[in-house]
Every structure is written in structure tokens, then in C-alpha cells.
């Protein structure tokens, strides 16, 4: 029986791969969950393109500050030593290669690491570039968090993206509710799968050929 990972489970898996002391930007949507699940053994400095460095986890209910929000307009907290600055300076940090990791959402990812996360052909999802293009090319490592398929069952991991690209050949690793995959010279390499997921079942919902690591493991929810 397949047991897809919950969004929190996926966020915890991403958090395990972020080194202590990293400067990290979390994209809008699923990526923001990562800040809530990083363990106390790590000090991660979170950056937001609207001009914050040193964000903490989401505030408790009733303790939100309407003047302290991230780029996705979600309430956040500020850790000791955190700072505010003009969003131009925030983009300089992104474009200057000062971020260790970008965790981004995606509509599609290709087997060559192309990322499409700002526009689709759906009228209900208007185009929204934001800082995604800068984050995708400016960070030293790009991690993508997404569901393995769309709500109507279409594959998000493809041989070639059909949506407009955010950036080409930038994605290093993809985390979905079904698997953890690296993007290498020969395409997608599956490193871990959710409980109950078989290679054949995963290939059936993926729009590109998959290679499976010899030491393929199972992601166990924390």
C-alpha cells in the first residue's frame, strides 16, 4: 500500500539535507514549511527577497505581526540578530551568489534540471515571477519541493518542460510526496521512495525515464 508523504514529512526530509550554518531562501508555498521543522541542532539563516535576513518559524496563532511578513505575505518571526533592509539589497544577495540553498516549488521539472514555476496555461493560476528567476540561478544549490503529480494526475517530472522556464539546468534535487530524486547527467536518479512505492509505480506517474540508485532507501516519516 502506497503511503504518500505529507507536506510536513517532505519538509522534514528537505531540512535533513540543509547543512548547519547555511544561508537559505524558502520559496512561496510548500518550501516555507522547512523553517518550522529544522531541528535545534542546526542554525540556519533564512533570507526573504522582500528584505529580511534571520527569519524564524511561523508565529503562534494570535501573535502575528502584520508588519513582519515574508515574500509570500505570510507572518513570520525574527530571530535574535535578524535584520531588515531594502528589497534591492535582498536581490543583490540573491544575484551575487551569497545564498547557499534555494528551496523552491515547481509546476514542472525536466530531466536536465530545467525549472518551470512561474507560469502555466491555467487561467486560475496567473503568472507570478517574483524572485524565482534570481533565486534559481543565484543560489549555490537549488532544491525543489512539489507533489509528484498535479491534482488531475499529470506528471510534473518530465523529459522536457512544457511551461515557460524559470531557469535552465539549475535543479539539483527534487523532493515529492513519493520520492527523493537527484538530477544528474543522465537524468533523474531516484534515491529514496515513500513507503509502499515500487519502481514500476513511480515510473508510471513520471514523464521521464527514471534510474534507481543501487542503495535505494525508503523515506520514513519522522
C-alpha positions as CSV (number, residue, x, y, z in Angstrom):
1,X,0.0,0.0,0.0
2,X,1.4,3.4,-1.0
3,X,1.6,6.0,1.7
4,X,2.5,9.3,0.2
5,X,4.5,11.7,2.4
6,X,2.6,14.6,4.0
7,X,3.9,18.2,3.2
8,X,5.4,18.2,6.7
9,X,7.1,14.9,6.1
10,X,8.6,16.3,2.9
11,X,9.7,19.5,4.6
12,X,11.5,17.4,7.3
13,X,13.3,15.4,4.6
14,X,14.5,18.6,3.0
15,X,15.6,20.0,6.3
16,X,17.9,17.0,6.8
17,X,19.8,18.0,3.6
18,X,20.5,21.6,4.6
19,X,23.9,22.0,6.3
20,X,24.3,23.8,9.6
21,X,25.2,27.4,9.1
22,X,23.6,27.7,5.6
23,X,22.0,30.9,4.2
24,X,18.7,29.8,2.8
25,X,15.8,31.2,0.9
26,X,12.5,29.4,1.1
27,X,10.1,29.9,-1.8
28,X,6.4,30.5,-1.5
29,X,4.1,27.6,-0.6
30,X,5.4,24.2,0.5
31,X,9.1,25.4,0.9
32,X,8.1,27.7,3.8
33,X,7.3,24.6,5.9
34,X,11.0,23.8,6.2
35,X,11.6,26.7,8.6
36,X,9.1,25.1,11.0
37,X,10.8,21.7,11.2
38,X,14.5,22.3,11.2
39,X,15.9,20.7,14.4
40,X,17.5,22.7,17.2
41,X,20.9,21.2,16.3
42,X,21.1,23.4,13.3
43,X,21.5,27.2,12.9
44,X,20.0,28.2,9.5
45,X,19.9,31.8,8.4
46,X,16.7,32.4,6.4
47,X,16.6,35.1,3.7
48,X,13.5,36.7,2.2
49,X,13.6,38.7,-1.0
50,X,11.3,41.4,0.5
51,X,14.2,42.4,2.7
52,X,14.7,40.1,5.8
53,X,17.6,38.1,7.0
54,X,17.3,35.9,10.1
55,X,13.7,34.8,10.0
56,X,12.4,32.3,12.5
57,X,9.4,29.9,12.3
58,X,5.8,31.0,11.8
59,X,4.4,32.8,14.8
60,X,1.9,31.2,17.2
61,X,-1.8,31.9,16.5
62,X,-2.7,35.3,17.8
63,X,0.9,36.5,17.9
64,X,1.2,37.5,14.2
65,X,2.7,40.9,13.4
66,X,1.1,42.3,10.3
67,X,4.3,44.3,9.6
68,X,6.5,41.2,9.7
69,X,5.8,39.1,6.7
70,X,7.8,37.1,4.2
71,X,7.7,37.4,0.4
72,X,4.6,35.3,0.3
73,X,2.8,37.7,2.6
74,X,2.8,35.1,5.4
75,X,3.5,36.2,9.0
76,X,7.0,35.3,10.2
77,X,9.1,35.8,13.3
78,X,12.6,37.3,13.6
79,X,15.4,35.6,15.4
80,X,18.0,37.5,17.6
81,X,20.4,39.2,15.2
82,X,17.9,39.3,12.4
83,X,17.7,42.4,10.2
84,X,15.6,44.3,7.7
85,X,16.8,46.1,4.5
86,X,15.6,47.4,1.1
87,X,14.4,44.6,-1.2
88,X,17.1,45.8,-3.7
89,X,19.7,44.7,-1.3
90,X,17.9,41.4,-0.9
91,X,18.1,40.8,-4.6
92,X,21.8,41.8,-4.6
93,X,22.4,38.9,-2.1
94,X,20.5,36.5,-4.4
95,X,22.2,37.6,-7.6
96,X,25.6,37.9,-6.1
97,X,25.8,34.2,-5.1
98,X,25.5,34.8,-1.4
99,X,22.8,32.1,-0.8
100,X,23.8,28.5,-0.1
101,X,20.5,27.0,-0.8
102,X,17.2,27.9,-2.5
103,X,14.2,25.7,-1.8
104,X,11.6,26.4,-4.5
105,X,8.2,25.0,-5.5
106,X,7.6,23.9,-9.1
107,X,4.9,23.3,-11.7
108,X,7.4,21.2,-13.7
109,X,11.0,20.0,-13.6
110,X,12.8,18.4,-16.6
111,X,15.3,15.6,-16.5
112,X,18.0,18.1,-17.4
113,X,17.2,20.2,-14.3
114,X,15.1,22.9,-16.0
115,X,12.7,24.6,-13.7
116,X,9.2,25.9,-14.5
117,X,7.5,27.5,-11.6
118,X,6.1,30.9,-12.6
119,X,3.5,30.4,-15.4
120,X,1.1,27.7,-16.6
121,X,-1.6,27.5,-19.2
122,X,-4.3,27.6,-16.5
123,X,-6.3,30.8,-16.2
124,X,-6.8,30.2,-12.5
125,X,-3.0,30.5,-11.9
126,X,-1.9,33.9,-13.2
127,X,1.8,34.2,-14.0
128,X,3.9,35.3,-11.0
129,X,7.6,35.7,-11.4
130,X,8.6,37.2,-8.1
131,X,12.2,36.5,-7.2
132,X,12.2,32.9,-8.5
133,X,14.4,33.5,-11.5
134,X,17.1,35.2,-9.4
135,X,16.9,32.5,-6.7
136,X,17.1,29.7,-9.3
137,X,20.4,31.0,-10.8
138,X,21.9,32.8,-7.8
139,X,22.0,30.1,-5.2
140,X,24.7,27.5,-4.9
141,X,22.2,24.7,-4.6
142,X,18.6,24.5,-5.8
143,X,16.2,22.1,-4.1
144,X,12.7,21.7,-5.4
145,X,9.7,20.7,-3.3
146,X,6.5,19.7,-5.1
147,X,3.8,17.0,-5.4
148,X,4.8,14.2,-7.8
149,X,1.7,14.9,-10.0
150,X,-0.9,17.5,-10.5
151,X,-4.3,17.2,-8.8
152,X,-5.6,15.6,-12.0
153,X,-2.8,13.1,-12.2
154,X,-0.5,14.7,-14.8
155,X,3.3,14.2,-14.3
156,X,5.3,17.1,-13.0
157,X,8.7,15.5,-13.6
158,X,9.2,15.4,-17.4
159,X,11.7,14.8,-20.2
160,X,11.1,18.4,-21.2
161,X,9.0,21.2,-19.6
162,X,6.0,22.4,-21.5
163,X,5.6,25.6,-19.4
164,X,7.8,28.7,-19.7
165,X,11.1,28.1,-17.9
166,X,12.2,29.9,-14.8
167,X,15.7,28.8,-15.4
168,X,17.5,26.1,-17.3
169,X,19.6,23.3,-15.8
170,X,19.5,24.6,-12.2
171,X,17.8,21.9,-10.1
172,X,20.0,19.7,-8.0
173,X,17.4,17.6,-6.1
174,X,13.6,17.1,-6.1
175,X,11.5,16.1,-3.1
176,X,8.0,14.9,-3.8
177,X,5.3,13.1,-1.8
178,X,6.5,9.9,-3.5
179,X,10.3,10.2,-3.8
180,X,13.6,12.0,-3.5
181,X,15.4,12.3,-6.8
182,X,18.7,13.8,-7.9
183,X,19.1,15.4,-11.3
184,X,22.3,14.2,-12.9
185,X,24.0,14.0,-16.3
186,X,21.8,11.0,-17.2
187,X,18.5,12.4,-15.9
188,X,16.5,11.6,-12.7
189,X,18.1,9.3,-10.2
190,X,15.7,8.1,-7.5
191,X,17.5,8.0,-4.1
192,X,14.5,7.3,-1.8
193,X,10.9,6.4,-2.1
194,X,7.8,6.8,0.1
195,X,6.6,3.7,1.9
196,X,4.9,1.3,-0.5
197,X,6.2,2.9,-3.7
198,X,7.7,0.5,-6.1
199,X,9.9,1.4,-9.1
200,X,7.2,0.5,-11.6
201,X,4.6,2.5,-9.7
202,X,6.8,5.6,-9.6
203,X,7.8,5.3,-13.3
204,X,4.1,5.1,-14.2
205,X,3.5,8.6,-12.8
206,X,6.7,10.2,-14.1
207,X,7.0,11.7,-17.5
208,X,10.7,10.9,-17.9
209,X,12.9,7.8,-17.6
210,X,14.0,7.0,-14.1
211,X,17.2,5.4,-12.9
212,X,17.2,3.9,-9.4
213,X,20.1,4.1,-7.0
214,X,21.7,0.8,-6.0
215,X,21.2,1.8,-2.4
216,X,17.6,2.9,-2.9
217,X,16.0,3.6,0.5
218,X,12.6,4.3,2.0
219,X,11.7,7.7,3.5
220,X,10.2,7.0,6.9
221,X,8.1,9.9,8.2
222,X,9.6,11.3,11.4
